[in-house]
Amino acid sequence: MDIAAVNALPYEDFVNIFGNVVEKCPVITAAVWTGRPFASLSALEAAINEFIDALPESGKEGILRCHPDLAGRDLHSGTLTQESREEQARAGMDALNTEEASRMARLNDEYKKRFGFPFVVCARMSDKANILRQLSQRCQNERAVERARGIDEVKKICRLRLQGLVLTDAPNKL
């Protein structure tokens, strides 16, 4: 759909379509709906990013906590969102060998114990080897650094999910 069609969506449809561009956070898209009309896909993305940036640190951590562990229980039990399932599969998270799966589980646990939220990375922009390397390296960061890095990754995920839903054509004539 183009941005004009996005702007014409009733509230319920907008939230249903865009409610998971930030993983399991439809409240964000519900809040930005009032900012219509959006001049472009970039303006919609900017509105979402501004909402996230305005949150207190605890709210940003809440967004991070909505994300599943990579190659974790939700993947294996089939309870991931459709978007996360596709993104993790594309990065090879559903095809880890025994050693990789064990290392991923150990690092995910270490990361969550250290920071209080799961490791978030834009899986669509990575592969399993890079994800394992980043997870290992990022376990060494300070909490504030990881919170900011996680939110940057959330924004990358959001951008790619939005691009999958909205045509990136000429700006809307307001």
VENKA-V159181 format. One record per residue. PHI is phi in whole degrees, 0 to 359 (none if undefined). OMEGA is omega in whole degrees, 0 to 359 (none if undefined). BURIAL is b if it has 24 or more other C-alpha atoms within 12 Angstrom, else e. Layout:
phi: {PHI/PHI}
omega: {OMEGA/OMEGA}
burial: {BURIAL/BURIAL}
This chain:
phi: {none/266/294/296/294/300/296/275/294/295/312/299/293/302/293/296/282/255/298/242/293/250/316/54/231/296/299/292/291/300/290/281/306/294/276/296/277/268/290/196/301/299/291/297/300/298/297/294/298/296/299/298/298/281/289/292/303/295/292/295/295/299/299/297/292/285/275/280/295/290/57/262/304/297/296/285/266/79/257/290/296/303/298/295/300/296/294/294/296/299/272/87/292/270/229/283/283/301/295/297/296/295/296/298/297/297/292/302/296/300/298/296/294/287/250/86/210/286/295/238/216/284/298/294/254/209/224/299/295/293/297/298/296/297/300/297/292/288/298/271/286/280/303/297/296/291/299/296/296/300/294/300/292/302/294/296/301/302/303/293/293/298/297/283/252/237/293/264/262/299/301/290/279/275}
omega: {178/186/177/177/176/182/181/183/170/183/185/180/179/181/179/182/187/186/181/175/166/190/175/181/181/178/180/180/176/181/183/179/182/180/178/1/176/182/184/174/179/179/176/178/180/179/178/180/178/177/180/182/182/180/172/182/180/177/177/177/176/176/180/181/177/182/178/171/174/181/184/184/182/177/185/180/179/183/175/170/180/181/181/180/180/181/180/179/180/180/178/181/178/183/178/173/185/180/179/180/179/179/180/181/180/180/176/180/179/181/181/178/182/189/180/176/183/174/178/176/178/185/181/180/185/173/188/180/180/179/178/179/180/180/179/181/185/175/183/184/172/183/182/178/181/177/180/179/178/179/175/179/176/180/176/178/180/181/181/177/177/180/177/183/187/177/180/182/182/179/177/175/182/none}
burial: {e/b/b/b/e/b/b/e/e/e/e/e/e/b/b/e/b/b/b/b/b/b/b/b/b/b/b/b/b/b/b/b/b/e/e/b/b/b/b/b/b/b/b/b/b/e/b/b/b/e/b/b/e/e/e/e/e/e/e/b/b/b/b/b/b/b/b/b/b/b/b/b/e/e/b/e/e/e/e/b/e/e/b/b/b/e/b/b/b/e/b/b/b/b/e/b/e/e/e/b/b/e/b/b/b/e/b/b/b/e/b/b/e/e/b/e/b/b/b/b/b/b/b/b/e/b/b/b/e/e/b/b/e/b/b/e/e/b/b/e/e/e/e/e/e/b/b/b/b/b/b/b/b/b/b/b/b/b/b/b/b/b/e/e/b/b/e/b/e/e/e/e/e/e}
